[in-house]
Amino acid sequence: MTHHTRVVLTAVSCFLLLTSAPRAQEASLPAPPPDAVVVQRVDEYMQAEMRVNGFAGTVLLARQGKPIVASGYGLANAEWEIPNTPRTKFRLGSITKQFTSMVVMQLQEQGKLKVDDPICQHLTSCPDTWKAITIHHLLTHTSGIPSYTNSPSYVATMMVPKTLDQMVAGFRDLPLEFEPGAQYKYNNSGYFLLGVLVEKVTGQPYDRVLRDQIFTPLGMNDSGYDSTRRILPRRAAGYSRQGGEIINAPFLDMVQPFSAGALYSTVEDLLKWDQALYTDRLLPAAARSAMFTPFKADYAYGWLVPTPSPQTFGRRQVAHGGGINGFSTMIIRLPDENITSIVLSNVQQSSTNRIARDLLAILLGQPYRVAVARTVAAVDPQVYDAYVGRYQLSPTFILTVTRDGDRLMTQATGQARLEVFPESETKFFLKVVDAQITFVKDERGTVTHLILHQGGKDQKAVRMP
């Protein structure tokens, strides 16, 4: 649900992803390739992701609602060697949020609430600190309520069954982090409260409201609220990478993610969802426009809507990712051309946001990279001493570099320590996640900053005093 790999549910992957080698022949394609070429290149790309990065999951690439590629890769169940297919069900993580926002907007159309309503109008036992918070603030991550998944105790207690009231009690009395509406900060507590609010307003369980108002009308028969107790045909098991091994992901009680991240679906069902968003089947045009209008930091109602840039191929884009124990997910929509890229993985560290974007690049004839295996270089560990220090990526995001014997270690704010491996004396990579780090020196040989290479972006981090 949050941005960090340590935390269970994510919107987009934030830190430490492994880059790959460029395909020079794709650098300047004059026009999008034929669909048959797209299919071939996608398979080549995904085979490399399996081989180099251990990807397992399902991908779908569609134009005008018609799949060009819909393929499974790797295993849905590694113990029984059952392969992934387009009908395999994956936990969605924070992709859940777009369904929660849709239900809220539908309830507004039904006259049962307004997004400008104070949340205390609909919630019981509302603390005084929440009185200025509106439903709009929850939808846009601008409420200031601390996110419960950022709590130091969250990972230790995420397997414990709790009621909704017990979950809310865990963050209800915490002081706000900022004045409502003043800032954007990704917040799972806000979307959890939206689910509670939906139940209060409708008098029905959240999962039933989604079933009745979205899944059944759209024929999304392979989608729903996940539960470990339920026998679910074609359910993917969730895995995590630990060093070079795949392990079973830690258990998570599914009341904990609730309306912020508890849904499951397939790539085929998500395409039905995607196509419905072009129509009035679920919501009239004016309400859909409001849902896709960003408020702060490119975030709208359950969707990221960034300003067109080279990263979006100069196109208008609507997207959201998710991460939850054992799973990583991404959906990217190019609404002006009705193009969709969906990647669902049952390996938590999979860089589904990068993969989804690269699949679009293949379809559009734009540059992309195919993964290649990296080789650890022989470097004198004494070199690492020059890199030890703290590097600031943003005011709230610090990368700490330490030496542990003959190993160089990195630790991002709120995350575990991870070893980085040398490709040269200045370039390093990670094995468990998809990133590179380059240390940069001045003319005196002093390290001044590092560059984090992630998901096609280069982020500069200045060395702190």
The 8 nearest C-alpha neighbors of each residue, nearest first, counted from 0:
[[8, 9, 1, 93, 10, 187, 7, 322],
 [2, 0, 9, 8, 3, 10, 185, 6],
 [1, 3, 9, 13, 11, 10, 12, 4],
 [4, 2, 5, 6, 1, 13, 14, 9],
 [3, 5, 6, 2, 414, 12, 14, 13],
 [6, 4, 414, 3, 7, 415, 413, 154],
 [7, 5, 4, 3, 8, 148, 1, 149],
 [6, 8, 323, 324, 0, 322, 5, 9],
 [0, 9, 7, 323, 322, 1, 92, 6],
 [0, 10, 8, 1, 322, 321, 2, 11],
 [11, 9, 320, 321, 93, 0, 1, 2],
 [10, 12, 320, 9, 2, 13, 321, 352],
 [13, 11, 2, 14, 9, 3, 10, 4],
 [12, 14, 2, 3, 11, 15, 4, 453],
 [13, 15, 12, 16, 3, 4, 453, 411],
 [14, 16, 434, 433, 432, 453, 17, 13],
 [433, 434, 15, 17, 432, 453, 14, 454],
 [433, 434, 18, 16, 435, 432, 429, 19],
 [19, 17, 434, 433, 435, 16, 453, 452],
 [20, 18, 370, 371, 368, 369, 21, 17],
 [19, 21, 368, 369, 370, 371, 22, 18],
 [22, 20, 368, 23, 369, 367, 19, 366],
 [21, 23, 24, 25, 368, 367, 20, 369],
 [22, 24, 26, 25, 21, 366, 27, 368],
 [23, 25, 22, 26, 27, 28, 366, 21],
 [26, 24, 366, 23, 22, 28, 27, 365],
 [27, 25, 366, 23, 24, 28, 365, 22],
 [28, 26, 25, 29, 365, 366, 24, 364],
 [27, 29, 364, 30, 25, 26, 365, 31],
 [30, 28, 27, 31, 364, 32, 365, 26],
 [31, 29, 28, 364, 32, 363, 365, 27],
 [30, 32, 364, 363, 362, 33, 29, 28],
 [31, 33, 364, 36, 30, 37, 34, 362],
 [34, 32, 36, 35, 37, 31, 362, 38],
 [33, 35, 37, 36, 38, 32, 67, 362],
 [36, 34, 38, 37, 33, 39, 32, 67],
 [35, 37, 39, 34, 33, 38, 32, 40],
 [36, 38, 34, 40, 35, 39, 362, 41],
 [39, 37, 35, 41, 36, 40, 68, 34],
 [40, 38, 36, 42, 37, 41, 43, 35],
 [41, 39, 43, 37, 42, 38, 44, 36],
 [40, 42, 44, 38, 43, 39, 37, 45],
 [41, 43, 45, 39, 44, 40, 46, 38],
 [44, 42, 40, 46, 41, 45, 39, 47],
 [43, 45, 41, 47, 42, 369, 46, 40],
 [46, 44, 48, 42, 47, 43, 41, 49],
 [47, 45, 49, 43, 48, 44, 42, 50],
 [46, 48, 50, 45, 44, 49, 370, 51],
 [49, 47, 45, 52, 46, 51, 54, 50],
 [50, 48, 54, 53, 46, 47, 52, 51],
 [49, 51, 47, 48, 53, 52, 46, 54],
 [50, 52, 48, 372, 49, 47, 53, 371],
 [53, 51, 48, 54, 49, 50, 349, 370],
 [52, 54, 49, 50, 51, 48, 55, 349],
 [55, 53, 49, 48, 52, 349, 56, 346],
 [56, 54, 73, 72, 344, 74, 345, 346],
 [57, 55, 344, 72, 343, 345, 71, 83],
 [56, 58, 71, 343, 70, 72, 85, 342],
 [59, 57, 342, 70, 341, 69, 343, 71],
 [60, 58, 69, 341, 68, 340, 266, 61],
 [59, 61, 340, 68, 67, 66, 339, 341],
 [62, 60, 66, 339, 65, 67, 338, 64],
 [61, 63, 338, 64, 65, 337, 339, 66],
 [64, 62, 337, 65, 338, 61, 336, 274],
 [63, 65, 62, 61, 274, 66, 270, 337],
 [66, 64, 61, 62, 63, 67, 60, 270],
 [67, 65, 61, 68, 60, 69, 64, 62],
 [66, 68, 61, 60, 65, 34, 69, 38],
 [67, 69, 60, 59, 66, 38, 70, 61],
 [70, 68, 59, 58, 85, 66, 60, 67],
 [71, 69, 58, 57, 85, 84, 68, 59],
 [70, 72, 57, 84, 83, 56, 85, 58],
 [73, 71, 56, 55, 83, 57, 70, 74],
 [72, 74, 55, 82, 83, 56, 54, 71],
 [73, 75, 82, 83, 76, 77, 81, 55],
 [74, 76, 235, 83, 82, 81, 236, 77],
 [77, 75, 81, 74, 236, 78, 80, 79],
 [76, 78, 80, 74, 79, 75, 81, 236],
 [79, 77, 76, 80, 81, 74, 75, 236],
 [78, 80, 77, 81, 76, 74, 75, 82],
 [81, 79, 77, 76, 78, 74, 82, 75],
 [80, 82, 76, 74, 79, 75, 77, 83],
 [83, 81, 74, 75, 73, 80, 84, 76],
 [82, 84, 71, 75, 74, 72, 87, 56],
 [83, 85, 71, 86, 87, 70, 57, 82],
 [86, 84, 87, 70, 71, 57, 69, 266],
 [87, 85, 84, 265, 88, 267, 233, 266],
 [86, 88, 233, 84, 85, 83, 265, 234],
 [89, 87, 234, 265, 264, 235, 233, 263],
 [90, 88, 263, 264, 235, 91, 265, 234],
 [89, 91, 263, 92, 262, 326, 264, 88],
 [92, 90, 263, 94, 262, 321, 328, 89],
 [91, 93, 260, 321, 322, 323, 8, 94],
 [92, 94, 321, 260, 95, 0, 10, 96],
 [93, 95, 96, 321, 91, 92, 320, 97],
 [96, 94, 93, 260, 98, 97, 262, 259],
 [95, 97, 99, 301, 94, 98, 259, 93],
 [96, 98, 301, 100, 99, 95, 94, 101],
 [99, 97, 101, 96, 100, 95, 102, 209],
 [98, 100, 96, 102, 97, 101, 258, 103],
 [99, 101, 103, 97, 98, 102, 301, 300],
 [102, 100, 98, 104, 103, 99, 105, 97],
 [103, 101, 105, 99, 104, 100, 106, 98],
 [104, 102, 100, 106, 105, 101, 107, 99],
 [103, 105, 107, 101, 106, 102, 100, 108],
 [106, 104, 102, 108, 107, 103, 101, 109],
 [107, 105, 109, 103, 108, 111, 104, 112],
 [106, 108, 112, 104, 110, 113, 105, 109],
 [107, 109, 105, 106, 110, 104, 111, 282],
 [110, 108, 106, 107, 111, 105, 112, 104],
 [111, 109, 107, 108, 112, 106, 113, 105],
 [110, 112, 106, 109, 107, 200, 113, 108],
 [113, 111, 107, 110, 106, 114, 116, 200],
 [114, 112, 107, 116, 115, 111, 110, 134],
 [113, 115, 134, 135, 116, 112, 133, 107],
 [114, 116, 113, 133, 135, 134, 117, 112],
 [117, 115, 113, 133, 114, 134, 118, 120],
 [118, 116, 133, 119, 120, 132, 134, 131],
 [117, 119, 133, 120, 121, 134, 116, 132],
 [118, 120, 122, 121, 117, 125, 130, 123],
 [121, 119, 118, 117, 122, 116, 123, 130],
 [120, 122, 119, 118, 196, 199, 123, 200],
 [123, 121, 119, 120, 125, 118, 196, 124],
 [122, 124, 125, 121, 119, 120, 199, 126],
 [125, 123, 126, 122, 119, 171, 127, 168],
 [124, 126, 123, 119, 122, 127, 129, 130],
 [127, 125, 128, 129, 124, 172, 171, 130],
 [126, 128, 129, 130, 125, 131, 119, 172],
 [127, 129, 126, 130, 175, 131, 174, 172],
 [130, 128, 132, 127, 131, 126, 125, 119],
 [129, 131, 127, 132, 128, 119, 117, 126],
 [132, 130, 129, 117, 133, 179, 128, 118],
 [133, 131, 129, 130, 117, 179, 142, 118],
 [134, 132, 117, 118, 135, 136, 116, 115],
 [133, 135, 114, 137, 136, 118, 115, 116],
 [136, 134, 114, 138, 133, 137, 115, 139],
 [135, 137, 142, 141, 133, 139, 134, 138],
 [138, 136, 189, 134, 140, 135, 139, 142],
 [137, 139, 135, 300, 136, 140, 134, 301],
 [138, 140, 136, 141, 137, 300, 299, 298],
 [141, 139, 185, 137, 186, 183, 184, 142],
 [140, 142, 183, 136, 180, 139, 182, 143],
 [143, 141, 179, 136, 144, 137, 140, 132],
 [142, 144, 177, 176, 175, 179, 141, 178],
 [143, 145, 175, 142, 176, 146, 188, 189],
 [146, 144, 147, 143, 176, 175, 188, 170],
 [147, 145, 186, 188, 187, 148, 149, 144],
 [146, 148, 149, 150, 188, 145, 170, 187],
 [147, 149, 150, 146, 153, 6, 187, 7],
 [150, 148, 147, 146, 151, 153, 6, 145],
 [149, 151, 153, 152, 147, 148, 146, 154],
 [152, 150, 153, 149, 154, 148, 155, 413],
 [153, 151, 150, 155, 154, 156, 149, 157],
 [152, 154, 150, 156, 155, 151, 157, 148],
 [153, 155, 157, 156, 152, 151, 6, 7],
 [154, 156, 153, 152, 157, 158, 151, 159],
 [157, 155, 153, 158, 154, 159, 152, 251],
 [158, 156, 154, 251, 159, 153, 155, 252],
 [157, 159, 251, 252, 156, 250, 160, 155],
 [158, 160, 156, 157, 252, 161, 251, 255],
 [161, 159, 252, 158, 254, 162, 255, 157],
 [162, 160, 165, 159, 166, 163, 254, 255],
 [161, 163, 165, 164, 166, 160, 254, 255],
 [162, 164, 166, 165, 167, 161, 254, 195],
 [165, 163, 167, 162, 166, 168, 161, 169],
 [166, 164, 168, 162, 163, 167, 161, 169],
 [165, 167, 163, 169, 164, 168, 162, 161],
 [166, 168, 164, 169, 165, 171, 170, 163],
 [169, 167, 165, 171, 166, 170, 164, 172],
 [168, 170, 167, 166, 171, 165, 147, 172],
 [169, 171, 173, 168, 172, 167, 147, 145],
 [172, 170, 168, 167, 173, 169, 126, 125],
 [173, 171, 170, 174, 126, 168, 169, 128],
 [172, 174, 170, 171, 175, 145, 144, 169],
 [175, 173, 176, 172, 128, 144, 145, 171],
 [174, 176, 144, 143, 177, 173, 145, 178],
 [175, 177, 143, 144, 145, 174, 178, 142],
 [178, 176, 143, 175, 179, 181, 182, 142],
 [177, 179, 181, 143, 180, 175, 176, 142],
 [180, 178, 142, 143, 181, 132, 141, 177],
 [181, 179, 141, 182, 142, 136, 178, 183],
 [180, 182, 178, 179, 141, 177, 183, 143],
 [183, 181, 141, 180, 184, 177, 295, 179],
 [182, 184, 141, 140, 295, 296, 185, 181],
 [185, 183, 140, 186, 141, 182, 143, 142],
 [186, 184, 140, 1, 183, 187, 2, 146],
 [185, 187, 146, 140, 188, 189, 184, 1],
 [186, 188, 146, 190, 189, 259, 0, 191],
 [189, 187, 146, 191, 186, 190, 147, 192],
 [190, 188, 137, 192, 187, 191, 186, 193],
 [189, 191, 193, 259, 192, 187, 188, 258],
 [190, 192, 188, 258, 259, 194, 193, 189],
 [191, 193, 195, 189, 190, 194, 196, 188],
 [194, 192, 190, 196, 191, 195, 197, 189],
 [195, 193, 197, 258, 196, 192, 191, 205],
 [196, 194, 192, 198, 193, 197, 199, 191],
 [195, 197, 193, 199, 194, 198, 192, 200],
 [198, 196, 194, 200, 195, 199, 201, 193],
 [197, 199, 195, 203, 202, 201, 196, 204],
 [200, 198, 196, 202, 197, 201, 195, 121],
 [199, 201, 197, 198, 202, 196, 111, 121],
 [202, 200, 203, 198, 199, 197, 208, 111],
 [201, 203, 198, 199, 200, 204, 197, 205],
 [204, 202, 201, 198, 205, 208, 207, 199],
 [205, 203, 207, 198, 206, 208, 202, 197],
 [206, 204, 208, 207, 198, 194, 203, 209],
 [205, 207, 209, 208, 204, 224, 210, 223],
 [208, 206, 210, 204, 209, 205, 211, 203],
 [207, 209, 205, 211, 210, 206, 212, 204],
 [210, 208, 206, 212, 213, 207, 211, 214],
 [209, 211, 214, 207, 208, 215, 213, 212],
 [210, 212, 208, 209, 215, 213, 207, 214],
 [211, 213, 209, 210, 208, 214, 216, 215],
 [214, 212, 209, 216, 210, 215, 211, 217],
 [213, 215, 219, 210, 217, 216, 218, 209],
 [214, 216, 218, 217, 210, 211, 213, 219],
 [217, 215, 213, 218, 214, 212, 211, 219],
 [218, 216, 214, 215, 219, 213, 271, 272],
 [217, 219, 215, 220, 216, 214, 271, 268],
 [220, 218, 214, 268, 217, 221, 222, 215],
 [219, 221, 218, 222, 214, 215, 268, 223],
 [222, 220, 219, 264, 265, 268, 223, 88],
 [223, 221, 264, 263, 220, 219, 214, 268],
 [224, 222, 262, 263, 225, 264, 221, 210],
 [223, 225, 262, 206, 261, 263, 226, 222],
 [226, 224, 262, 263, 261, 223, 253, 227],
 [227, 225, 228, 229, 253, 224, 252, 261],
 [226, 228, 229, 225, 253, 252, 230, 251],
 [229, 227, 226, 230, 225, 231, 253, 252],
 [228, 230, 226, 227, 231, 225, 232, 224],
 [231, 229, 232, 228, 227, 226, 234, 233],
 [232, 230, 234, 229, 233, 88, 225, 226],
 [231, 233, 234, 230, 88, 87, 235, 221],
 [234, 232, 87, 88, 235, 231, 86, 75],
 [233, 235, 88, 232, 231, 87, 236, 89],
 [236, 234, 75, 89, 88, 76, 87, 237],
 [235, 237, 76, 75, 234, 345, 238, 325],
 [236, 238, 325, 345, 248, 326, 346, 235],
 [239, 237, 325, 248, 247, 346, 246, 345],
 [238, 240, 347, 248, 246, 346, 325, 245],
 [241, 239, 245, 244, 246, 242, 431, 243],
 [242, 240, 244, 243, 245, 239, 431, 246],
 [241, 243, 244, 431, 240, 430, 245, 418],
 [242, 244, 241, 240, 245, 431, 430, 53],
 [245, 243, 241, 242, 240, 246, 239, 431],
 [244, 246, 240, 239, 241, 238, 247, 243],
 [247, 245, 239, 238, 240, 248, 244, 241],
 [246, 248, 238, 239, 237, 249, 245, 325],
 [247, 249, 238, 325, 239, 237, 324, 246],
 [250, 248, 324, 251, 247, 325, 158, 239],
 [251, 249, 158, 248, 252, 324, 157, 247],
 [250, 252, 158, 157, 253, 249, 324, 255],
 [251, 253, 158, 254, 160, 255, 159, 157],
 [252, 254, 255, 256, 251, 261, 226, 257],
 [255, 253, 257, 252, 256, 161, 160, 162],
 [254, 256, 253, 257, 252, 157, 166, 161],
 [257, 255, 260, 261, 259, 254, 253, 258],
 [258, 256, 261, 254, 259, 255, 260, 191],
 [259, 257, 194, 191, 260, 190, 261, 99],
 [258, 260, 190, 191, 256, 96, 257, 187],
 [259, 261, 92, 93, 256, 95, 258, 257],
 [262, 260, 257, 256, 224, 225, 253, 92],
 [263, 261, 224, 225, 223, 91, 95, 90],
 [264, 262, 90, 91, 89, 222, 223, 225],
 [263, 265, 222, 88, 89, 221, 268, 90],
 [266, 264, 88, 268, 267, 86, 87, 269],
 [265, 267, 269, 268, 85, 59, 270, 341],
 [268, 266, 270, 265, 269, 85, 271, 86],
 [269, 267, 271, 219, 265, 270, 266, 264],
 [270, 268, 272, 266, 271, 267, 273, 265],
 [269, 271, 273, 267, 272, 268, 274, 266],
 [272, 270, 268, 274, 269, 273, 275, 267],
 [273, 271, 269, 275, 270, 274, 268, 276],
 [274, 272, 270, 276, 271, 275, 269, 277],
 [273, 275, 271, 276, 272, 277, 270, 64],
 [276, 274, 272, 278, 277, 273, 271, 280],
 [275, 277, 274, 273, 278, 272, 279, 281],
 [278, 276, 275, 274, 279, 273, 334, 337],
 [277, 279, 275, 276, 280, 274, 281, 284],
 [278, 280, 283, 282, 281, 284, 277, 275],
 [281, 279, 278, 282, 275, 283, 276, 216],
 [282, 280, 279, 283, 213, 275, 105, 278],
 [281, 283, 279, 280, 287, 286, 105, 284],
 [284, 282, 279, 286, 285, 287, 281, 280],
 [283, 285, 287, 286, 288, 279, 282, 278],
 [286, 284, 288, 287, 283, 289, 282, 290],
 [285, 287, 289, 288, 284, 283, 290, 282],
 [288, 286, 290, 284, 289, 285, 282, 283],
 [287, 289, 285, 291, 286, 290, 284, 292],
 [288, 290, 286, 292, 287, 291, 285, 300],
 [289, 291, 287, 300, 288, 292, 299, 286],
 [290, 292, 288, 299, 289, 293, 287, 300],
 [291, 293, 299, 289, 290, 288, 294, 304],
 [299, 294, 292, 298, 297, 295, 304, 291],
 [293, 295, 299, 298, 292, 297, 139, 296],
 [294, 296, 297, 298, 183, 293, 182, 139],
 [295, 297, 298, 183, 294, 293, 305, 303],
 [298, 296, 305, 293, 304, 295, 303, 299],
 [299, 297, 303, 293, 296, 295, 294, 302],
 [293, 298, 300, 292, 302, 291, 294, 139],
 [301, 299, 290, 138, 302, 139, 100, 291],
 [300, 302, 97, 96, 100, 299, 138, 303],
 [303, 301, 299, 300, 319, 318, 298, 97],
 [302, 304, 298, 318, 297, 317, 319, 299],
 [303, 305, 317, 297, 316, 298, 293, 302],
 [306, 304, 297, 303, 307, 316, 317, 315],
 [305, 307, 308, 304, 315, 297, 316, 311],
 [308, 306, 313, 314, 315, 311, 305, 316],
 [307, 309, 313, 310, 311, 312, 306, 314],
 [308, 310, 312, 313, 311, 307, 314, 306],
 [309, 311, 308, 312, 313, 307, 455, 456],
 [312, 310, 308, 313, 309, 314, 307, 316],
 [313, 311, 309, 314, 310, 308, 307, 360],
 [314, 312, 308, 307, 309, 311, 315, 310],
 [315, 313, 307, 312, 311, 316, 333, 308],
 [314, 316, 307, 333, 335, 334, 313, 306],
 [315, 317, 333, 332, 304, 314, 318, 311],
 [318, 316, 304, 332, 303, 331, 302, 333],
 [319, 317, 331, 303, 330, 302, 332, 316],
 [320, 318, 302, 330, 303, 329, 94, 10],
 [321, 319, 329, 10, 11, 328, 94, 93],
 [320, 322, 93, 92, 10, 9, 328, 94],
 [321, 323, 9, 327, 8, 92, 326, 328],
 [322, 324, 8, 7, 92, 326, 325, 327],
 [325, 323, 7, 326, 248, 249, 347, 237],
 [324, 237, 326, 238, 347, 248, 346, 239],
 [327, 325, 347, 345, 346, 323, 344, 322],
 [326, 328, 322, 347, 344, 321, 349, 351],
 [329, 327, 343, 321, 320, 351, 342, 344],
 [330, 328, 320, 342, 352, 351, 341, 319],
 [329, 331, 341, 318, 319, 340, 320, 342],
 [332, 330, 318, 340, 339, 317, 341, 329],
 [333, 331, 339, 317, 334, 316, 338, 318],
 [332, 334, 316, 338, 337, 335, 336, 315],
 [333, 335, 337, 336, 332, 338, 316, 315],
 [336, 334, 333, 337, 315, 314, 338, 316],
 [335, 337, 334, 338, 333, 63, 62, 332],
 [338, 336, 334, 63, 333, 335, 62, 339],
 [339, 337, 62, 333, 336, 61, 332, 63],
 [338, 340, 332, 61, 60, 331, 333, 62],
 [339, 341, 60, 331, 355, 330, 59, 359],
 [342, 340, 330, 59, 58, 329, 355, 266],
 [341, 343, 58, 329, 328, 351, 355, 57],
 [344, 342, 328, 57, 56, 327, 58, 329],
 [345, 343, 56, 327, 346, 326, 55, 328],
 [344, 346, 326, 237, 325, 56, 238, 55],
 [347, 345, 238, 326, 325, 239, 344, 348],
 [346, 348, 326, 325, 327, 239, 349, 345],
 [349, 347, 346, 432, 350, 239, 240, 327],
 [350, 348, 351, 347, 346, 54, 327, 344],
 [351, 349, 353, 352, 354, 348, 433, 16],
 [350, 352, 354, 353, 349, 329, 328, 342],
 [353, 351, 355, 354, 329, 350, 356, 320],
 [354, 352, 454, 356, 351, 350, 355, 357],
 [353, 355, 351, 357, 356, 352, 358, 350],
 [356, 354, 358, 352, 357, 353, 340, 342],
 [357, 355, 359, 353, 354, 358, 352, 360],
 [356, 358, 360, 354, 359, 355, 367, 353],
 [359, 357, 361, 355, 360, 356, 354, 362],
 [360, 358, 362, 356, 357, 361, 363, 340],
 [359, 361, 365, 357, 363, 358, 362, 364],
 [360, 362, 358, 364, 359, 363, 365, 357],
 [361, 363, 359, 360, 364, 37, 31, 358],
 [364, 362, 31, 360, 361, 365, 359, 32],
 [365, 363, 31, 361, 28, 362, 360, 30],
 [364, 366, 360, 363, 361, 367, 25, 28],
 [367, 365, 26, 25, 360, 364, 368, 27],
 [368, 366, 357, 360, 21, 365, 22, 369],
 [369, 367, 21, 20, 19, 22, 370, 366],
 [368, 370, 44, 20, 19, 21, 371, 47],
 [371, 369, 19, 47, 20, 48, 51, 368],
 [372, 370, 19, 20, 51, 373, 369, 47],
 [371, 373, 51, 374, 370, 19, 52, 50],
 [374, 372, 371, 375, 422, 428, 51, 19],
 [375, 373, 376, 422, 372, 421, 420, 428],
 [374, 376, 422, 421, 420, 373, 377, 423],
 [377, 375, 422, 421, 423, 378, 374, 420],
 [376, 378, 375, 379, 421, 423, 422, 424],
 [379, 377, 376, 380, 424, 421, 423, 382],
 [378, 380, 381, 382, 377, 383, 424, 405],
 [381, 379, 382, 405, 383, 378, 406, 384],
 [382, 380, 383, 379, 384, 405, 385, 378],
 [383, 381, 380, 384, 379, 385, 424, 378],
 [384, 382, 381, 386, 385, 380, 407, 402],
 [385, 383, 386, 387, 382, 381, 402, 380],
 [384, 386, 383, 387, 382, 446, 445, 381],
 [387, 385, 383, 384, 388, 446, 400, 438],
 [386, 388, 401, 400, 384, 385, 402, 383],
 [389, 387, 400, 399, 386, 390, 401, 462],
 [388, 390, 399, 463, 398, 462, 400, 397],
 [391, 389, 462, 398, 460, 461, 463, 397],
 [390, 392, 397, 460, 461, 393, 398, 396],
 [391, 393, 460, 396, 397, 459, 390, 394],
 [394, 392, 396, 395, 391, 397, 460, 390],
 [393, 395, 396, 391, 392, 397, 390, 460],
 [396, 394, 393, 397, 412, 392, 391, 413],
 [395, 397, 393, 412, 392, 394, 391, 398],
 [398, 396, 391, 412, 390, 411, 392, 399],
 [397, 399, 411, 390, 410, 389, 391, 400],
 [400, 398, 389, 410, 409, 388, 390, 411],
 [399, 401, 409, 387, 388, 408, 389, 398],
 [402, 400, 387, 408, 407, 409, 403, 399],
 [401, 403, 407, 406, 408, 404, 383, 387],
 [404, 402, 406, 405, 407, 401, 408, 418],
 [403, 405, 406, 402, 380, 407, 381, 401],
 [404, 406, 380, 403, 407, 402, 381, 379],
 [405, 407, 403, 404, 402, 408, 418, 380],
 [408, 406, 402, 419, 418, 401, 403, 383],
 [407, 409, 418, 401, 417, 400, 419, 402],
 [410, 408, 400, 417, 416, 399, 418, 401],
 [409, 411, 416, 399, 398, 415, 414, 417],
 [412, 410, 398, 414, 397, 413, 399, 409],
 [411, 413, 397, 396, 414, 398, 410, 395],
 [412, 414, 411, 415, 5, 3, 410, 149],
 [415, 413, 5, 411, 412, 410, 416, 4],
 [414, 416, 410, 417, 5, 413, 411, 409],
 [417, 415, 410, 409, 408, 414, 418, 411],
 [418, 416, 409, 408, 410, 415, 419, 429],
 [417, 419, 408, 407, 409, 420, 429, 406],
 [418, 420, 429, 428, 427, 407, 408, 417],
 [419, 421, 427, 428, 375, 429, 418, 422],
 [422, 420, 427, 423, 376, 375, 426, 428],
 [421, 423, 376, 375, 426, 427, 374, 420],
 [424, 422, 426, 421, 425, 376, 427, 378],
 [423, 425, 426, 378, 421, 422, 382, 427],
 [426, 424, 438, 423, 437, 427, 439, 421],
 [427, 425, 437, 423, 422, 436, 421, 424],
 [428, 426, 421, 420, 436, 422, 435, 419],
 [429, 427, 435, 420, 419, 434, 436, 421],
 [430, 428, 419, 431, 432, 434, 420, 433],
 [429, 431, 432, 428, 242, 433, 243, 419],
 [432, 430, 429, 242, 240, 241, 433, 348],
 [433, 431, 16, 430, 15, 429, 348, 17],
 [16, 17, 432, 434, 15, 18, 429, 350],
 [16, 17, 435, 433, 15, 453, 18, 452],
 [436, 434, 428, 452, 427, 17, 451, 18],
 [435, 437, 451, 427, 450, 426, 452, 428],
 [438, 436, 426, 450, 449, 425, 427, 439],
 [437, 439, 449, 425, 448, 450, 436, 426],
 [438, 440, 448, 446, 449, 447, 437, 441],
 [441, 439, 446, 445, 444, 447, 438, 442],
 [440, 442, 444, 443, 445, 446, 447, 439],
 [441, 443, 444, 440, 445, 446, 439, 447],
 [444, 442, 441, 445, 440, 446, 447, 439],
 [443, 445, 440, 441, 442, 446, 439, 447],
 [446, 444, 440, 441, 443, 447, 442, 385],
 [445, 447, 440, 439, 448, 441, 444, 438],
 [448, 446, 462, 440, 445, 439, 461, 441],
 [449, 447, 461, 462, 439, 460, 446, 438],
 [448, 450, 438, 460, 437, 439, 459, 451],
 [449, 451, 459, 437, 458, 436, 460, 457],
 [450, 452, 436, 458, 457, 435, 453, 459],
 [451, 453, 457, 435, 434, 456, 436, 450],
 [454, 452, 16, 456, 434, 455, 451, 15],
 [453, 455, 353, 456, 16, 452, 18, 352],
 [454, 456, 453, 452, 457, 353, 18, 310],
 [457, 455, 453, 454, 452, 458, 451, 310],
 [458, 456, 452, 451, 450, 453, 459, 455],
 [457, 459, 451, 450, 456, 452, 460, 392],
 [458, 460, 450, 449, 451, 461, 392, 457],
 [459, 461, 392, 391, 390, 449, 448, 450],
 [462, 460, 448, 390, 391, 463, 447, 459],
 [463, 461, 390, 448, 447, 389, 391, 460],
 [462, 464, 389, 390, 461, 391, 388, 448],
 [463, 462, 389, 388, 390, 461, 447, 391]]
